[in-house]
């Protein structure tokens, strides 16, 4: 019977994965600059909606580039990782579903509690949600919106916030400590345009659920990706129903 490794050295960390962050930033801003330049050359000045759509397309391409690079960095073990992820999802799909329901109940309770806050601190939707909602107003763009929100964003965010921060850096900097850092950074990333500090709450709840399932599954990236996709898929469907 093989023993689970509990002690790690710095050489056990896949430091090459840290390259994904500069690759993402360079790809995203590079694509935005080039596409914006080409657009202005042939179409003139962009309006706000065109800027949003162009930025989203650049983000989609940048995410795909990072996912491909991540695959290539782990090409020897990716098949095994993928099979382990699917195996966990098939075996624990009920647990994933229950955890999602619990997190939704907590978010609903949090949303109800915020109604008792002073008026200037209340919010119906977070600024992040309001920005995303703009994409649902453009019918022809919906397939790209689906691809970004339901597929690519969950994969990218789990690679960075769970795999790298917890799964890799946690090997030397403590898994619990890096889990706390992960959930704080994840939540903070989604509220950079927040009007109320209490907009942080729903994302902290989601982050806690994602960190919990990642650790509970033995740091199985497929498990947290599946939960994240489920969350975003249902949010996408609800947005389609309510916004259109």
C-alpha positions in Angstrom: 0.0 0.0 0.0 1.5 3.3 -1.1 1.9 6.1 1.5 0.5 9.6 0.8 3.3 12.1 0.6 3.1 14.7 3.4 6.5 16.3 3.3 7.6 18.3 0.3 10.7 20.3 -0.7 10.9 23.3 -3.0 11.8 21.0 -5.9 8.4 19.3 -5.6 6.7 22.5 -6.7 5.9 22.8 -10.4 7.5 26.2 -10.7 7.0 26.2 -14.4 3.3 26.7 -13.8 4.0 30.2 -12.5 4.8 31.1 -16.1 1.1 30.9 -16.8 0.4 34.2 -15.1 2.8 36.4 -17.3 1.6 34.4 -20.3 -2.0 35.2 -19.5 -1.3 38.9 -19.0 0.9 39.3 -22.1 -1.6 37.4 -24.2 -4.6 39.3 -22.9 -3.3 42.8 -23.1 -1.3 42.1 -26.3 -4.4 40.8 -28.0 -6.5 43.7 -26.7 -4.0 46.2 -28.0 -3.6 44.6 -31.4 -7.3 44.1 -32.0 -8.1 47.6 -30.7 -5.5 49.1 -33.1 -6.8 47.1 -36.1 -10.4 48.0 -35.2 -9.6 51.7 -35.0 -7.6 51.6 -38.3 -10.5 50.1 -40.3 -13.6 51.1 -38.3 -12.7 54.2 -36.4 -13.4 55.0 -32.8 -15.1 52.2 -30.7 -18.1 52.7 -28.6 -18.4 51.1 -25.1 -20.2 48.0 -26.3 -17.7 47.3 -29.0 -14.8 47.8 -26.5 -16.5 45.2 -24.2 -17.0 42.7 -27.0 -13.5 43.1 -28.3 -12.1 42.8 -24.8 -14.1 39.6 -24.2 -12.9 38.0 -27.4 -9.3 38.9 -26.5 -9.9 37.3 -23.0 -11.3 34.1 -24.6 -8.3 33.7 -26.9 -5.9 34.4 -24.0 -7.6 31.9 -21.8 -7.4 29.2 -24.6 -3.7 30.0 -25.0 -3.0 29.5 -21.3 -5.0 26.2 -21.1 -3.1 24.9 -24.1 0.2 25.9 -22.4 -0.9 24.3 -19.2 -1.7 21.1 -21.1 1.7 21.1 -22.8 3.5 21.7 -19.4 1.9 18.6 -18.0 1.4 16.6 -21.2 2.9 13.4 -19.7 0.4 13.3 -16.8 -2.6 15.1 -18.2 -4.4 11.9 -19.3 -4.1 10.5 -15.8 -5.2 13.8 -14.2 -8.2 13.9 -16.6 -9.2 10.4 -15.8 -8.9 11.0 -12.0 -11.0 14.1 -12.4 -13.8 12.3 -14.3 -13.6 9.4 -11.8 -14.2 11.7 -8.9 -17.0 13.5 -10.6 -18.8 10.2 -11.4 -18.4 8.8 -7.9 -19.2 12.0 -6.0 -21.7 13.9 -8.2 -24.3 13.9 -5.4 -21.8 15.5 -3.0 -21.0 18.1 -5.6 -24.7 18.8 -6.1 -25.4 19.0 -2.4 -22.4 21.4 -1.8 -23.7 23.6 -4.6 -27.2 23.7 -3.0 -25.7 24.6 0.4 -23.6 27.4 -1.1 -26.7 28.8 -2.9 -28.6 28.7 0.4 -25.8 30.6 2.1 -25.6 33.1 -0.7 -29.4 33.7 -0.6 -29.2 34.1 3.2 -26.4 36.6 2.8 -28.3 38.5 0.2 -31.3 38.7 2.5 -29.1 39.9 5.4 -27.7 42.7 3.3 -31.2 44.2 3.0 -30.8 45.4 6.6 -27.6 47.3 5.8 -27.6 51.1 5.5 -28.9 52.0 2.0 -25.5 53.1 0.7 -24.1 49.7 1.4 -26.9 47.6 -0.1 -26.7 46.0 -3.6 -29.0 43.9 -5.7 -26.3 42.6 -8.0 -22.5 42.9 -7.7 -20.7 45.2 -10.2 -19.1 42.1 -11.7 -22.5 40.6 -12.4 -23.7 43.9 -13.9 -20.7 44.0 -16.3 -21.3 40.4 -17.4 -25.0 41.0 -17.9 -24.1 43.4 -20.8 -22.9 40.5 -22.8 -26.4 38.9 -22.7 -27.8 41.8 -24.6 -26.0 40.9 -27.8 -27.7 37.8 -29.3 -25.0 36.8 -31.8 -22.4 37.0 -29.1 -24.1 34.5 -26.8 -22.0 31.4 -27.9 -18.8 33.4 -27.0 -20.4 34.5 -23.7 -21.2 30.8 -22.9 -17.7 29.7 -23.8 -16.1 32.3 -21.6 -18.4 32.1 -18.5 -19.3 28.4 -18.4 -16.1 26.7 -19.7 -13.0 28.8 -20.0 -13.3 31.1 -16.9 -13.8 28.2 -14.5 -10.9 26.2 -15.9 -8.5 29.2 -15.8 -9.6 30.3 -12.3 -9.2 26.8 -10.9 -5.8 26.4 -12.4 -4.6 29.7 -10.8 -6.5 29.8 -7.5 -6.6 26.2 -6.6 -3.9 24.3 -8.5 -1.1 26.8 -8.4 -1.8 28.6 -5.1 -2.9 25.6 -3.1 -1.8 22.5 -4.9 1.7 23.7 -5.8 2.7 26.5 -3.5 0.9 24.9 -0.6 3.5 22.1 -0.7 5.9 24.4 1.1 3.8 27.3 2.4 1.2 25.2 4.0 -2.0 24.0 2.3 -4.3 25.7 4.8 -2.5 29.1 4.6 -2.5 29.0 0.8 -6.2 28.0 0.9 -7.0 31.2 2.9 -4.9 33.3 0.5 -6.6 31.6 -2.4 -10.1 32.4 -1.3 -9.3 36.0 -0.4 -7.6 36.6 -3.8 -10.4 34.9 -5.7 -13.1 36.9 -4.0 -11.1 40.2 -4.3 -10.5 39.6 -8.0 -14.3 39.6 -8.6 -15.0 42.9 -6.7 -12.4 45.3 -8.2 -15.2 47.6 -9.3 -17.4 47.1 -6.3 -19.6 49.9 -5.0 -20.1 48.2 -1.6 -17.6 46.3 0.4 -20.3 43.7 1.1 -20.2 42.6 -2.5 -17.3 40.5 -1.4 -19.6 38.2 0.5 -21.1 36.0 -2.3 -17.6 35.4 -3.8 -16.2 34.5 -0.4 -18.9 31.9 -0.1 -18.2 30.5 -3.6 -14.5 30.5 -2.9 -15.0 28.6 0.4 -17.0 26.0 -1.5 -14.4 25.7 -4.2 -11.5 25.4 -1.7 -13.4 22.9 0.4 -14.1 20.6 -2.6 -10.6 20.9 -3.8 -9.1 19.9 -0.5 -11.8 17.3 0.2 -11.1 15.6 -3.1 -7.4 15.3 -2.4 -6.6 18.4 -4.4 -8.3 17.0 -7.5 -8.5 19.9 -10.0 -11.2 18.2 -11.9 -13.5 18.3 -8.8 -13.2 22.0 -8.3 -13.5 22.7 -12.1 -16.7 20.6 -12.2 -18.2 22.5 -9.3 -17.2 25.9 -10.8 -18.7 24.9 -14.2 -21.9 23.8 -12.5 -22.2 27.1 -10.6 -21.5 29.2 -13.7 -23.8 27.1 -15.9 -26.8 27.6 -13.7 -26.0 31.3 -13.4 -25.8 31.5 -17.2 -29.2 29.7 -17.6 -30.8 32.0 -15.0 -29.4 35.1 -16.7 -30.7 33.9 -20.1 -34.2 33.5 -18.5 -34.3 36.8 -16.6 -32.4 39.1 -18.9 -33.8 38.2 -22.2 
